């Protein structure tokens, strides 16, 4: 397997007065292409800081981070922005959709920033919306969609640039139980198609859908285990048909 993510002794520290606070301390992790990984930990464990570093939203104090073989931990802001736009798709707990624009227009946004021509933007956005099961909702605005449908739009937006990596920060945190499992079924489907997916979650029930679970505590990895992932489609079949639209 080829490593997509490789961190070597990543440390992130903050100076607060006369004290140094370590958000991460000597974290070394390898994630191969096509893996589905859940990152867990309590508040303050370092999991969100680590996710920000993986997403090139922040830089480590020391240590090295390689993404698809490229050393990115010492790049400037412009270079990091280019990598984010080309290689990483982000999915957030609160969806972060523009309220006055359609699902299609929301999905097109990363392509707009990348100066992709309008016709190609439309084609790629519609393709990704169809992939996440919203081919008949392309012109709906966020207020006209359920929470699960809004998260599907957000996932389509994360996919539209054909990224190497999907980073999902608490992707089910704003959803009810059944809709959460529906979103995990979609992520599992993407994983089976070869997409590399890393999610942050504080819910063990959600992490159990991933094939590997990494747990942080006090800025360090305390557990990194291969997981016998639950099948989300099977879990859905055992759940009552209540709790929101898909």
The 8 nearest C-alpha neighbors of each residue, nearest first, counted from 0:
[[1, 31, 2, 32, 33, 3, 30, 34],
 [0, 2, 31, 32, 3, 67, 30, 4],
 [1, 3, 31, 4, 30, 32, 29, 0],
 [2, 4, 67, 31, 32, 66, 30, 1],
 [5, 3, 30, 66, 29, 2, 65, 67],
 [4, 6, 29, 65, 28, 64, 30, 2],
 [7, 5, 64, 27, 28, 63, 9, 65],
 [6, 8, 27, 63, 9, 62, 26, 64],
 [7, 9, 25, 26, 62, 27, 10, 6],
 [10, 8, 62, 26, 25, 7, 61, 63],
 [11, 9, 24, 23, 25, 61, 60, 59],
 [12, 10, 60, 23, 59, 22, 21, 24],
 [13, 11, 21, 20, 22, 60, 19, 10],
 [12, 14, 20, 19, 15, 21, 11, 22],
 [15, 13, 19, 18, 16, 20, 12, 17],
 [16, 14, 18, 19, 17, 13, 20, 12],
 [15, 17, 18, 14, 19, 13, 20, 12],
 [16, 18, 15, 19, 14, 20, 13, 12],
 [17, 19, 15, 16, 14, 20, 13, 21],
 [20, 18, 14, 13, 15, 12, 21, 17],
 [19, 21, 13, 12, 14, 22, 18, 15],
 [20, 22, 12, 23, 11, 24, 13, 19],
 [21, 23, 218, 45, 11, 12, 20, 48],
 [24, 22, 218, 11, 10, 21, 45, 219],
 [23, 25, 10, 218, 26, 219, 21, 9],
 [26, 24, 8, 9, 10, 27, 23, 219],
 [27, 25, 8, 9, 24, 219, 28, 7],
 [26, 28, 7, 6, 8, 25, 9, 29],
 [29, 27, 6, 5, 26, 30, 7, 4],
 [28, 30, 5, 4, 2, 31, 6, 27],
 [31, 29, 4, 2, 3, 5, 28, 34],
 [32, 30, 2, 3, 1, 34, 0, 33],
 [31, 33, 3, 195, 34, 1, 2, 30],
 [32, 34, 195, 193, 194, 31, 190, 35],
 [33, 35, 195, 32, 31, 36, 196, 30],
 [36, 34, 196, 209, 210, 197, 195, 190],
 [35, 37, 197, 211, 209, 212, 210, 34],
 [38, 36, 212, 198, 206, 197, 209, 199],
 [39, 37, 199, 213, 214, 212, 198, 200],
 [40, 38, 214, 200, 201, 199, 213, 215],
 [41, 39, 215, 214, 44, 216, 201, 46],
 [40, 42, 44, 43, 201, 216, 39, 215],
 [41, 43, 44, 40, 45, 46, 201, 47],
 [42, 44, 45, 41, 217, 22, 46, 216],
 [45, 43, 216, 217, 218, 41, 215, 40],
 [44, 46, 218, 48, 22, 43, 47, 23],
 [45, 47, 49, 48, 44, 215, 50, 40],
 [48, 46, 50, 49, 45, 51, 199, 168],
 [49, 47, 51, 45, 50, 46, 52, 22],
 [48, 50, 46, 52, 47, 51, 45, 53],
 [49, 51, 47, 53, 52, 48, 54, 46],
 [52, 50, 54, 56, 48, 49, 53, 57],
 [51, 53, 57, 55, 49, 54, 50, 56],
 [54, 52, 50, 51, 55, 49, 56, 64],
 [53, 55, 51, 52, 56, 50, 83, 87],
 [56, 54, 52, 57, 53, 79, 51, 83],
 [57, 55, 51, 54, 52, 58, 53, 79],
 [58, 56, 52, 55, 51, 59, 54, 48],
 [57, 59, 72, 52, 60, 55, 56, 73],
 [60, 58, 11, 61, 10, 9, 62, 72],
 [59, 61, 11, 10, 12, 58, 62, 9],
 [62, 60, 59, 10, 9, 63, 11, 8],
 [61, 63, 9, 8, 7, 10, 59, 64],
 [62, 64, 7, 6, 72, 9, 65, 8],
 [65, 63, 6, 72, 70, 5, 71, 7],
 [64, 66, 70, 69, 5, 68, 71, 4],
 [67, 65, 4, 69, 68, 3, 70, 64],
 [68, 66, 3, 69, 65, 4, 2, 163],
 [67, 69, 66, 65, 70, 3, 2, 4],
 [70, 68, 65, 66, 67, 71, 64, 72],
 [69, 71, 65, 64, 72, 66, 68, 63],
 [72, 70, 74, 73, 64, 65, 69, 66],
 [71, 73, 64, 63, 58, 74, 70, 59],
 [74, 72, 71, 75, 58, 70, 63, 59],
 [75, 73, 71, 72, 78, 79, 76, 77],
 [76, 74, 78, 77, 79, 73, 80, 71],
 [75, 77, 79, 78, 80, 74, 81, 56],
 [78, 76, 80, 79, 75, 81, 74, 82],
 [77, 79, 81, 80, 75, 76, 74, 82],
 [80, 78, 76, 82, 81, 77, 55, 83],
 [81, 79, 83, 77, 78, 82, 76, 84],
 [80, 82, 78, 84, 79, 83, 85, 77],
 [81, 83, 79, 85, 80, 84, 86, 78],
 [84, 82, 87, 80, 81, 85, 86, 79],
 [83, 85, 81, 82, 86, 80, 87, 109],
 [86, 84, 82, 83, 162, 81, 87, 160],
 [85, 87, 162, 163, 82, 83, 84, 164],
 [88, 86, 164, 162, 83, 165, 163, 85],
 [87, 89, 157, 165, 162, 158, 164, 166],
 [88, 90, 166, 157, 167, 165, 87, 91],
 [89, 91, 167, 154, 153, 166, 168, 157],
 [92, 90, 168, 94, 93, 170, 167, 169],
 [91, 93, 170, 169, 172, 94, 173, 168],
 [92, 94, 91, 95, 173, 170, 172, 150],
 [93, 95, 91, 96, 92, 150, 153, 149],
 [96, 94, 93, 97, 91, 153, 92, 90],
 [95, 97, 94, 98, 105, 141, 153, 149],
 [96, 98, 99, 100, 105, 95, 141, 101],
 [99, 97, 141, 100, 96, 140, 142, 101],
 [100, 98, 97, 140, 101, 141, 142, 96],
 [101, 99, 98, 140, 97, 104, 105, 102],
 [102, 100, 140, 138, 104, 139, 103, 105],
 [101, 103, 137, 105, 104, 138, 139, 140],
 [102, 104, 137, 106, 101, 105, 124, 107],
 [105, 103, 107, 101, 106, 102, 100, 108],
 [106, 104, 102, 107, 103, 108, 101, 100],
 [105, 107, 156, 103, 104, 124, 108, 155],
 [106, 108, 104, 110, 105, 124, 120, 109],
 [107, 109, 111, 110, 105, 106, 112, 104],
 [110, 108, 112, 111, 107, 113, 84, 160],
 [111, 109, 113, 115, 108, 112, 107, 120],
 [110, 112, 108, 114, 113, 109, 115, 107],
 [111, 113, 109, 110, 114, 108, 115, 84],
 [112, 114, 110, 111, 115, 109, 84, 85],
 [115, 113, 111, 112, 110, 116, 117, 109],
 [114, 116, 110, 113, 111, 120, 117, 119],
 [117, 115, 119, 118, 120, 114, 111, 110],
 [118, 116, 120, 119, 121, 115, 111, 122],
 [119, 117, 121, 120, 116, 122, 115, 123],
 [118, 120, 122, 121, 117, 116, 123, 115],
 [121, 119, 117, 123, 118, 122, 107, 124],
 [120, 122, 124, 118, 119, 123, 125, 117],
 [121, 123, 119, 125, 124, 120, 126, 118],
 [122, 124, 126, 120, 125, 121, 119, 127],
 [125, 123, 121, 127, 126, 106, 122, 107],
 [124, 126, 128, 122, 127, 123, 121, 129],
 [127, 125, 123, 129, 124, 128, 122, 130],
 [126, 128, 130, 155, 124, 129, 125, 159],
 [129, 127, 133, 125, 131, 130, 134, 126],
 [128, 130, 134, 132, 133, 126, 127, 131],
 [129, 131, 127, 128, 132, 126, 133, 134],
 [132, 130, 128, 129, 133, 151, 127, 155],
 [131, 133, 129, 130, 134, 128, 151, 135],
 [134, 132, 128, 136, 129, 135, 131, 137],
 [133, 135, 129, 128, 136, 132, 137, 125],
 [134, 136, 133, 137, 129, 132, 138, 128],
 [137, 135, 133, 139, 134, 138, 102, 128],
 [136, 138, 103, 102, 139, 135, 134, 133],
 [139, 137, 101, 136, 102, 103, 140, 135],
 [140, 138, 101, 136, 137, 102, 143, 141],
 [139, 141, 101, 143, 142, 100, 102, 99],
 [142, 140, 144, 143, 98, 149, 139, 96],
 [143, 141, 144, 140, 98, 145, 139, 149],
 [142, 144, 141, 140, 139, 145, 149, 136],
 [145, 143, 141, 142, 148, 149, 146, 140],
 [146, 144, 148, 147, 244, 149, 143, 243],
 [147, 145, 149, 148, 150, 174, 144, 173],
 [146, 148, 150, 245, 145, 149, 178, 151],
 [147, 149, 151, 145, 150, 146, 144, 245],
 [150, 148, 152, 146, 151, 147, 144, 145],
 [149, 151, 153, 147, 152, 148, 94, 154],
 [150, 152, 148, 154, 153, 149, 131, 155],
 [153, 151, 155, 149, 150, 154, 156, 102],
 [152, 154, 150, 156, 151, 155, 94, 90],
 [153, 155, 157, 151, 156, 152, 90, 150],
 [156, 154, 152, 158, 127, 157, 153, 128],
 [157, 155, 106, 153, 159, 154, 158, 152],
 [156, 158, 88, 154, 89, 155, 159, 153],
 [159, 157, 155, 156, 161, 160, 88, 154],
 [158, 160, 156, 161, 157, 155, 124, 127],
 [159, 161, 162, 158, 85, 110, 109, 157],
 [160, 162, 158, 159, 163, 86, 85, 88],
 [163, 161, 86, 87, 164, 160, 88, 85],
 [162, 164, 86, 87, 195, 161, 194, 165],
 [165, 163, 87, 195, 162, 196, 88, 86],
 [164, 166, 88, 196, 87, 89, 195, 197],
 [167, 165, 89, 197, 198, 196, 88, 90],
 [166, 168, 90, 198, 170, 89, 91, 169],
 [167, 169, 199, 91, 170, 198, 92, 90],
 [168, 170, 200, 92, 172, 199, 171, 167],
 [171, 169, 92, 168, 167, 91, 172, 90],
 [172, 170, 179, 174, 169, 173, 92, 182],
 [171, 173, 169, 92, 174, 170, 179, 200],
 [174, 172, 171, 92, 93, 175, 170, 146],
 [175, 173, 171, 179, 172, 178, 146, 176],
 [176, 174, 178, 177, 179, 242, 173, 243],
 [177, 175, 179, 178, 180, 174, 242, 171],
 [176, 178, 180, 179, 175, 242, 181, 235],
 [177, 179, 181, 180, 175, 176, 147, 245],
 [180, 178, 171, 176, 182, 177, 181, 174],
 [179, 181, 183, 177, 182, 178, 231, 184],
 [182, 180, 178, 184, 179, 183, 177, 185],
 [183, 181, 185, 179, 184, 180, 178, 186],
 [182, 184, 180, 186, 185, 181, 187, 231],
 [185, 183, 231, 181, 187, 182, 186, 232],
 [184, 186, 188, 182, 183, 187, 189, 181],
 [187, 185, 183, 189, 188, 184, 190, 182],
 [188, 186, 190, 184, 189, 185, 183, 191],
 [187, 189, 185, 191, 186, 190, 184, 192],
 [190, 188, 192, 186, 187, 191, 194, 185],
 [191, 189, 194, 187, 193, 192, 188, 186],
 [190, 192, 188, 193, 189, 187, 194, 33],
 [193, 191, 189, 190, 194, 188, 33, 187],
 [192, 194, 33, 190, 191, 195, 189, 32],
 [195, 193, 190, 33, 189, 192, 196, 164],
 [196, 194, 33, 164, 34, 32, 35, 165],
 [197, 195, 35, 165, 164, 166, 194, 36],
 [198, 196, 36, 166, 37, 35, 167, 165],
 [199, 197, 167, 37, 168, 166, 38, 200],
 [198, 200, 38, 168, 169, 37, 39, 167],
 [201, 199, 169, 202, 39, 38, 198, 206],
 [200, 202, 39, 40, 203, 41, 199, 169],
 [203, 201, 204, 205, 200, 206, 39, 207],
 [202, 204, 206, 205, 207, 201, 200, 39],
 [203, 205, 202, 207, 206, 208, 201, 229],
 [206, 204, 203, 207, 202, 208, 200, 183],
 [207, 205, 203, 208, 37, 209, 204, 202],
 [206, 208, 205, 209, 204, 228, 229, 203],
 [207, 209, 228, 229, 206, 205, 230, 210],
 [210, 208, 228, 35, 207, 36, 211, 206],
 [209, 211, 226, 228, 35, 225, 36, 227],
 [212, 210, 225, 36, 226, 209, 224, 37],
 [211, 213, 37, 224, 36, 223, 38, 214],
 [214, 212, 223, 38, 222, 39, 37, 224],
 [213, 215, 39, 222, 40, 220, 38, 221],
 [216, 214, 220, 40, 219, 44, 221, 46],
 [215, 217, 44, 219, 218, 40, 221, 220],
 [218, 216, 44, 219, 45, 215, 43, 22],
 [219, 217, 23, 45, 22, 44, 216, 24],
 [218, 220, 215, 216, 217, 24, 23, 221],
 [221, 219, 215, 222, 214, 216, 26, 213],
 [220, 222, 215, 214, 219, 216, 223, 213],
 [221, 223, 214, 213, 220, 224, 215, 212],
 [224, 222, 213, 212, 214, 221, 225, 220],
 [225, 223, 212, 211, 226, 222, 213, 210],
 [224, 226, 211, 210, 212, 227, 223, 228],
 [227, 225, 210, 211, 228, 224, 212, 209],
 [228, 226, 210, 229, 225, 207, 209, 211],
 [229, 227, 208, 210, 209, 226, 207, 230],
 [228, 230, 208, 207, 231, 227, 234, 209],
 [229, 231, 233, 232, 234, 228, 208, 184],
 [230, 232, 184, 234, 233, 180, 229, 235],
 [233, 231, 235, 234, 230, 184, 236, 181],
 [234, 232, 236, 231, 235, 230, 237, 229],
 [233, 235, 231, 237, 232, 236, 230, 238],
 [236, 234, 232, 238, 237, 233, 231, 180],
 [235, 237, 233, 234, 238, 232, 239, 231],
 [236, 238, 234, 235, 233, 239, 232, 240],
 [239, 237, 235, 236, 240, 234, 177, 241],
 [240, 238, 241, 237, 236, 235, 177, 242],
 [241, 239, 238, 242, 177, 243, 235, 236],
 [242, 240, 239, 243, 177, 244, 238, 178],
 [241, 243, 177, 175, 176, 240, 178, 244],
 [244, 242, 241, 245, 178, 175, 145, 177],
 [243, 245, 145, 147, 242, 178, 148, 146],
 [244, 147, 178, 148, 243, 181, 145, 146]]
